[in-house]
Amino acid sequence: EVQLVESGGGLVQAGGSLRLSCATSGFTFDDYAIGWFRQAPGKEREGVSCIRSSDGSTSYADSVKGRFSISSDNAKNTVYLQMNSLKPEDTAVYYCAAVYGSIGYARIRCPFRANGLDVWGQGTLVTVSS
């Protein structure tokens, strides 16, 4: 069974940093992409960043470019989101989600549009105070 578990959220002052972790299990696929998404109160969910396993390609939303960095540690089966220079507008629940399958599956790319049928973690709250 594929599972994702996020951790690392918390309260931080503007300008500070946090590192989120997305621990994965059950990934026995040729290719997959892990995406970080966030949803602030009253707002739609938005894609933040993504990393693809087969070629290491990454993507970032314009709002986080230069401040956030995504990486993966295959030995620990974990994807990280390093968030620097945090702003109050980064406050949200952050989720990781995955698309996976055989190499060549069209949805496995960065960024990808996640839906309710994809595997999601439970989310971790990031609060940035001004």
Buried (B, 14 or more C-beta within 10 A) or exposed (E): EBBBBBBBBEEBEEEBEBEBBBBBEEBEBEBBBBBBBBBBEEEEBEBBBBBBBEEEEBBBBEEBEEBBBBBBEEEEEBBBBBBBEBBEEBBBBBBBBBBBEEEEBEEBBBBBEBEEEBBBBEBBEBBBEE
